[in-house]
Amino acid sequence: MLKMKSKNILADIKSKSLKETKTEINEILNKLEQNDTNLSESTEDYQKLIQLNNHIDDLFKKKFKEISLIGKEKKNDKK
């Protein structure tokens, strides 16, 4: 399985919010579940799902860092 790094995520995906990304993932999954696509389309959709998933992962990592910094700042303020 290919593991794409965040630098390989397409710009149009990087600009999406978490909600937009989740919506697009659900649309692709619904399309794949209907079995109305050919193998080529399914492969393209799967690759896009991987990129969308990596984008969500990056968003969560960024938010985690922000929360961690806020927690450290509050801890330092109490001292």
TIRO-2110 file (N, C-alpha, C; in Angstrom, 1 decimal):
// TIRO-2110
0.8, -1.2, 0.0, N, 1, A
0.0, 0.0, 0.0, CA, 1, A
0.9, 1.2, 0.0, C, 1, A
0.5, 2.2, -0.8, N, 2, A
1.3, 3.5, -0.8, CA, 2, A
1.0, 4.3, 0.4, C, 2, A
2.0, 4.9, 1.0, N, 3, A
1.8, 5.8, 2.1, CA, 3, A
2.2, 7.2, 1.6, C, 3, A
1.3, 8.1, 1.4, N, 4, A
1.6, 9.4, 0.8, CA, 4, A
2.0, 10.4, 1.9, C, 4, A
3.0, 11.1, 1.7, N, 5, A
3.4, 12.1, 2.7, CA, 5, A
2.5, 13.4, 2.5, C, 5, A
2.5, 14.2, 3.5, N, 6, A
1.6, 15.4, 3.4, CA, 6, A
2.0, 16.3, 2.2, C, 6, A
3.3, 16.3, 1.9, N, 7, A
3.8, 17.2, 0.8, CA, 7, A
3.2, 16.7, -0.5, C, 7, A
2.7, 15.5, -0.6, N, 8, A
2.2, 14.9, -1.8, CA, 8, A
0.7, 15.1, -1.9, C, 8, A
0.1, 15.7, -0.9, N, 9, A
-1.4, 16.0, -0.9, CA, 9, A
-1.6, 17.1, -1.9, C, 9, A
-2.6, 16.9, -2.7, N, 10, A
-2.9, 18.0, -3.7, CA, 10, A
-3.4, 19.3, -3.0, C, 10, A
-3.1, 20.4, -3.6, N, 11, A
-3.4, 21.7, -3.1, CA, 11, A
-4.9, 21.8, -2.8, C, 11, A
-5.7, 21.3, -3.8, N, 12, A
-7.2, 21.5, -3.6, CA, 12, A
-7.7, 20.7, -2.4, C, 12, A
-7.0, 19.6, -2.0, N, 13, A
-7.3, 18.9, -0.8, CA, 13, A
-6.8, 19.6, 0.4, C, 13, A
-5.6, 20.1, 0.4, N, 14, A
-5.0, 20.8, 1.5, CA, 14, A
-5.9, 22.0, 1.9, C, 14, A
-6.6, 22.6, 1.0, N, 15, A
-7.4, 23.8, 1.3, CA, 15, A
-8.7, 23.5, 1.9, C, 15, A
-9.1, 22.2, 2.0, N, 16, A
-10.4, 21.8, 2.5, CA, 16, A
-10.4, 21.8, 4.0, C, 16, A
-11.6, 22.1, 4.6, N, 17, A
-11.8, 22.0, 6.0, CA, 17, A
-12.0, 20.6, 6.4, C, 17, A
-12.1, 20.3, 7.7, N, 18, A
-12.3, 19.0, 8.1, CA, 18, A
-13.7, 18.5, 7.7, C, 18, A
-14.7, 19.4, 7.8, N, 19, A
-16.1, 19.0, 7.4, CA, 19, A
-16.1, 18.8, 5.9, C, 19, A
-15.5, 19.6, 5.1, N, 20, A
-15.5, 19.4, 3.6, CA, 20, A
-14.8, 18.1, 3.2, C, 20, A
-13.7, 17.8, 3.9, N, 21, A
-13.0, 16.5, 3.7, CA, 21, A
-13.8, 15.3, 4.0, C, 21, A
-14.5, 15.4, 5.2, N, 22, A
-15.3, 14.3, 5.6, CA, 22, A
-16.5, 14.0, 4.6, C, 22, A
-17.1, 15.1, 4.1, N, 23, A
-18.2, 15.0, 3.2, CA, 23, A
-17.7, 14.4, 1.9, C, 23, A
-16.5, 14.8, 1.4, N, 24, A
-16.0, 14.2, 0.2, CA, 24, A
-15.7, 12.7, 0.3, C, 24, A
-15.1, 12.3, 1.5, N, 25, A
-14.8, 10.9, 1.8, CA, 25, A
-16.1, 10.1, 1.7, C, 25, A
-17.2, 10.6, 2.4, N, 26, A
-18.5, 9.9, 2.4, CA, 26, A
-19.0, 9.8, 1.0, C, 26, A
-18.9, 10.8, 0.2, N, 27, A
-19.4, 10.7, -1.2, CA, 27, A
-18.7, 9.6, -2.0, C, 27, A
-17.3, 9.6, -1.9, N, 28, A
-16.5, 8.6, -2.6, CA, 28, A
-16.9, 7.2, -2.1, C, 28, A
-17.0, 7.0, -0.8, N, 29, A
-17.4, 5.7, -0.2, CA, 29, A
-18.7, 5.2, -0.7, C, 29, A
-19.7, 6.1, -0.8, N, 30, A
-21.0, 5.8, -1.3, CA, 30, A
-20.9, 5.4, -2.8, C, 30, A
-20.1, 6.1, -3.5, N, 31, A
-19.9, 5.8, -5.0, CA, 31, A
-19.3, 4.4, -5.1, C, 31, A
-18.3, 4.1, -4.3, N, 32, A
-17.6, 2.8, -4.4, CA, 32, A
-18.5, 1.7, -4.0, C, 32, A
-19.4, 1.9, -3.0, N, 33, A
-20.3, 0.9, -2.5, CA, 33, A
-21.4, 0.5, -3.5, C, 33, A
-21.7, 1.5, -4.4, N, 34, A
-22.7, 1.2, -5.4, CA, 34, A
-22.2, 0.3, -6.6, C, 34, A
-21.0, 0.1, -6.6, N, 35, A
-20.4, -0.8, -7.7, CA, 35, A
-20.7, -0.3, -9.1, C, 35, A
-21.0, 0.9, -9.3, N, 36, A
-21.3, 1.5, -10.6, CA, 36, A
-20.0, 2.0, -11.3, C, 36, A
-18.9, 1.8, -10.7, N, 37, A
-17.7, 2.4, -11.3, CA, 37, A
-16.8, 1.2, -11.9, C, 37, A
-16.0, 1.6, -12.9, N, 38, A
-15.1, 0.6, -13.4, CA, 38, A
-13.8, 0.6, -12.5, C, 38, A
-12.9, -0.3, -12.8, N, 39, A
-11.7, -0.5, -12.0, CA, 39, A
-10.8, 0.8, -12.0, C, 39, A
-10.7, 1.4, -13.2, N, 40, A
-9.9, 2.6, -13.3, CA, 40, A
-10.4, 3.7, -12.4, C, 40, A
-11.8, 3.9, -12.4, N, 41, A
-12.4, 5.0, -11.6, CA, 41, A
-12.2, 4.6, -10.1, C, 41, A
-12.4, 3.3, -9.8, N, 42, A
-12.3, 2.9, -8.4, CA, 42, A
-10.9, 3.1, -7.9, C, 42, A
-9.9, 2.9, -8.7, N, 43, A
-8.5, 3.1, -8.3, CA, 43, A
-8.2, 4.6, -8.1, C, 43, A
-8.7, 5.4, -8.9, N, 44, A
-8.6, 6.9, -8.8, CA, 44, A
-9.3, 7.3, -7.5, C, 44, A
-10.5, 6.8, -7.3, N, 45, A
-11.2, 7.2, -6.0, CA, 45, A
-10.5, 6.7, -4.8, C, 45, A
-9.9, 5.5, -4.9, N, 46, A
-9.1, 5.0, -3.7, CA, 46, A
-7.9, 5.9, -3.4, C, 46, A
-7.2, 6.3, -4.5, N, 47, A
-6.1, 7.2, -4.3, CA, 47, A
-6.5, 8.5, -3.7, C, 47, A
-7.6, 9.0, -4.1, N, 48, A
-8.1, 10.3, -3.5, CA, 48, A
-8.5, 10.1, -2.1, C, 48, A
-9.1, 8.9, -1.7, N, 49, A
-9.4, 8.6, -0.3, CA, 49, A
-8.2, 8.6, 0.5, C, 49, A
-7.1, 8.1, 0.0, N, 50, A
-5.8, 8.1, 0.8, CA, 50, A
-5.4, 9.5, 1.0, C, 50, A
-5.4, 10.3, 0.0, N, 51, A
-5.0, 11.7, 0.2, CA, 51, A
-5.9, 12.5, 1.2, C, 51, A
-7.2, 12.2, 1.1, N, 52, A
-8.1, 12.9, 2.0, CA, 52, A
-7.9, 12.4, 3.4, C, 52, A
-7.6, 11.1, 3.6, N, 53, A
-7.3, 10.6, 4.9, CA, 53, A
-6.0, 11.2, 5.5, C, 53, A
-5.0, 11.3, 4.6, N, 54, A
-3.8, 11.9, 5.1, CA, 54, A
-4.0, 13.4, 5.5, C, 54, A
-4.8, 14.1, 4.7, N, 55, A
-5.1, 15.5, 5.0, CA, 55, A
-5.8, 15.6, 6.4, C, 55, A
-6.8, 14.7, 6.7, N, 56, A
-7.4, 14.7, 8.0, CA, 56, A
-6.4, 14.4, 9.1, C, 56, A
-5.5, 13.5, 8.8, N, 57, A
-4.5, 13.1, 9.8, CA, 57, A
-3.6, 14.4, 10.1, C, 57, A
-3.2, 15.1, 9.0, N, 58, A
-2.4, 16.3, 9.2, CA, 58, A
-3.2, 17.4, 10.0, C, 58, A
-4.5, 17.5, 9.7, N, 59, A
-5.3, 18.5, 10.5, CA, 59, A
-5.4, 18.2, 11.9, C, 59, A
-5.5, 16.9, 12.3, N, 60, A
-5.6, 16.5, 13.7, CA, 60, A
-4.2, 16.7, 14.3, C, 60, A
-3.1, 16.4, 13.7, N, 61, A
-1.8, 16.6, 14.2, CA, 61, A
-1.6, 18.0, 14.5, C, 61, A
-2.0, 18.9, 13.6, N, 62, A
-1.8, 20.4, 13.8, CA, 62, A
-2.6, 20.8, 15.0, C, 62, A
-3.9, 20.4, 15.1, N, 63, A
-4.7, 20.8, 16.2, CA, 63, A
-4.2, 20.3, 17.5, C, 63, A
-3.6, 19.0, 17.5, N, 64, A
-3.1, 18.5, 18.7, CA, 64, A
-1.9, 19.3, 19.2, C, 64, A
-1.0, 19.8, 18.3, N, 65, A
0.1, 20.6, 18.6, CA, 65, A
-0.4, 21.9, 19.2, C, 65, A
-1.4, 22.5, 18.7, N, 66, A
-2.0, 23.8, 19.2, CA, 66, A
-2.5, 23.6, 20.6, C, 66, A
-3.2, 22.5, 20.8, N, 67, A
-3.8, 22.2, 22.1, CA, 67, A
-2.7, 22.0, 23.1, C, 67, A
-1.6, 21.2, 22.7, N, 68, A
-0.5, 21.0, 23.6, CA, 68, A
0.2, 22.3, 24.0, C, 68, A
0.4, 23.2, 23.1, N, 69, A
1.0, 24.4, 23.4, CA, 69, A
0.2, 25.3, 24.3, C, 69, A
-1.1, 25.3, 24.2, N, 70, A
-2.0, 26.0, 25.1, CA, 70, A
-1.9, 25.4, 26.5, C, 70, A
-1.9, 24.1, 26.6, N, 71, A
-1.8, 23.4, 27.8, CA, 71, A
-0.4, 23.8, 28.5, C, 71, A
0.6, 23.8, 27.8, N, 72, A
1.9, 24.1, 28.4, CA, 72, A
2.0, 25.6, 28.8, C, 72, A
1.4, 26.5, 28.0, N, 73, A
1.3, 27.9, 28.4, CA, 73, A
0.5, 28.1, 29.7, C, 73, A
-0.6, 27.4, 29.8, N, 74, A
-1.4, 27.5, 31.1, CA, 74, A
-0.7, 27.0, 32.3, C, 74, A
0.1, 25.9, 32.1, N, 75, A
0.8, 25.3, 33.1, CA, 75, A
1.9, 26.2, 33.6, C, 75, A
2.6, 26.9, 32.6, N, 76, A
3.7, 27.8, 33.0, CA, 76, A
3.1, 29.1, 33.6, C, 76, A
1.9, 29.5, 33.3, N, 77, A
1.3, 30.7, 33.9, CA, 77, A
1.0, 30.4, 35.4, C, 77, A
0.7, 29.2, 35.8, N, 78, A
0.4, 28.9, 37.2, CA, 78, A
1.6, 28.9, 38.1, C, 78, A
2.7, 28.8, 37.5, N, 79, A
4.0, 28.8, 38.3, CA, 79, A
4.3, 30.1, 38.8, C, 79, A
END
